[in-house]
Amino acid sequence: MIAKRMFKLFTAFHIWMYRQSNGQRMNIMRGMPVLLLTTTGRKTGKQRTTPLMYIEDGENVVITASAGGDDADPAWFKNLQTNPRATVEIKGITQTVVAQVAEPEQKAPLWSRLISQAPFFGEYQRSTTREIPMVILQPEA
């Protein structure tokens, strides 16, 4: 219980610091760039913001629903399944995006790139029974 509370406090601080600095602080985690993803809560309808590591793919950004290797999908992923419109903040720039789960043929090269930059995602995949999804965030037209 204490660990969960500490994680929530750290996440709130992370989001605050990221926004206060226009994405100039708290924008790297474990060597990976970090964005802020804001989704609409599928149950509450409230805006929910989560700091996430990402890779770039042309004009798109790609995030990974690893939940640290947990057997359950993260809440933000479930929110995107209900409503794929979201916003991302990257280094002070906010953009509306539409989320799409990467199909297997899309995921394979993206996963390889991710693992080459952040091998710990491979450890997360090995520690869970679920297939970890990757989500392509495309700028809204």
N, C-alpha and C positions, 0 to 999 in steps of 0.2 A: 504494500500500500504506500509506504514512504517513497519507494523507488518511482512509482507511478506519479505521485505528487511532484517529486523533484523533476521528473521528465517534463511534466506540464509547465512547471515554473521555468525551466530552461528554455522550452519551446517558446513561451511567451516573451522571455527576454530576447531570444534569438530574433523573433519577428520584430520586436520593438527596435533593437539595435540596427537591424537590416534597414528598416524604414527610416530611422533617424539619420542614418548615414547615406541615404539614397543608394543602398546596395554596395557601398564601399567597404563596409565591415560585415563580418559574418557571412561573406559570400563564397567562402571556400570551406569545405568540410572533408577531412580525410583525403585531401588533394583534389577533390572534385568541386566544380562550380555549383553554387546553390542558387535556387530561385525560390520565390514565394508563390505558392499555388493557392488561389482562393476558389473554393467550390461552394455550391449551395447544399446545405444539409438535406439529405433525402427525407428525414423525419421531421425536422424542425423548420426547414426553410431558411435558417440563419446562415450567414456567410461564415465559412470556416477556412482559416488560413494555415498552411503547413509549409515549413521549409523542406525542400527536397533537392537532392543532387540531380544533375541532368547532363545529357550530352546533346550536342547540336547535330542536326541533320538537315543541311540546307537552311531554309527559313523556318523550319520546325525545330522544336525542342522535344526531347524524349525523356520521360521519367519512368522509373521502375517501381512497381508496387511490391517491394520486397518485404516490408514490415520487419526488417531485420531478420528474416528467415522464419518468422512466425507462421503457423499453419493457417491463420485467418488473413484474408485480404485487409489492407488498411481501410479505415473509414473514408478517406478521400477518394479511394478507388471506387468504392460502392457509391459514393455521391456522384462521381462522374458517370457511372453506369446509368444512374437515374436521370441526370441532367449533364450532358457532355459540354455545355458552355461553362467556361471558367475564365479567370484572369490570372495572368502570371506577371510577376514583377522581377525584372532582371536588371540589376545595377541602376535602379532609379527609373526605369522605363516600364510602364504598365501597359499590358496589351490583352485584349480579349482573344480567347482561343477556343477551338472546338477540339475535344478529345476523341481519339479513336484508338482502340486497343490494336496493337500491331498483330497482324496475321502471321502465322508461322514463317512464311517466306520473307516477310518484312523483318520479323524479329531476329532471325538467325544472324544476319550481318550486324544488326544493331547490338545484339547481345555480345558478339565477338568484340566489337569496339569497346563496349562497356567493360567487359572483363579485362581487356588489355590495359585499360586506365584504372580500373578499380577491382582487383581480383577478389576482394571480400564479398562481392555480389555472388561469385561462384560458391563461396562458403555458405551464403544464405540459401542458395538453391539446394545445396546438398543437405541442409539442415531441415528442410520442409518436404512434405509429401505433395504439396500443390505446385503447379507450374507457375512460376512467378511471371506475371504479365508485364509487358512494357507498353507504355501509352505514348502515342504521338500527339503532341499538342500543335495544331495548325492554326496560324493566325486567321481570325475571322475575316471573311471577305467583305 
